[in-house]
Amino acid sequence: MSDSEPDYLIMSLPKTKNVEDVLNADDGVLKCAKKGTFMIDTSTIGPVQSREFAQIAKDNQMIYCDTPVIGGTPGATNGTLVFLMGAESEE
C-alpha cells in the first residue's frame, strides 16, 4: 500500500449484503484500505448491522461512521439532503 491511499471512503449501497461484500472481498476495504481509514456508510441498512460493521472496522484499526441520509429523491433534486453521522467518538 502507498501513501496515496485515501483517508476516507464513502459507501452508499442498497443492502447489507452489498456492504459485507465491499468490506470482505479479496480486494475489499478490509484488505486494501490503510489503518485509520474513515468508512462513511450512507447505505440502506439497519442499526444492528451498522454496529457490527463499526466493530469490524475497529478490529481492523479503521473508523466506521453510520451516516444515514434524509430527504430522498426530492432532497437530492433540491440539494437539501441531510446527512446524520454516528461514530464511536467525536474524534
Steps between C-alpha positions, in 0.01 A plus 500: 500500500612851431469840662258599222220287646198702610430583862124477442268286295128538452269204451143546382359157431146361489537197730698364794636217281650759264685667788624162625630420152681834464663459840592132480587430136854385419560851362261664747533783746623293795788357300590804291431815703763634736466506876317809624275523193159654566217296349201728451202274434181654362365156402143390564563260788380453855656621825598150614703446184654845532621415851645172370684683220627757751651220710656337194651835402634552851650149500682601179614837641257695282209727588144427387250785489133411466374785283131479407374744239164674539309663217459237230465590135346844569792587728751389237318695228482814713847471653356473852610152612593473866777264610495376861824350629555260785833357611664368814646840587507855371864454403 
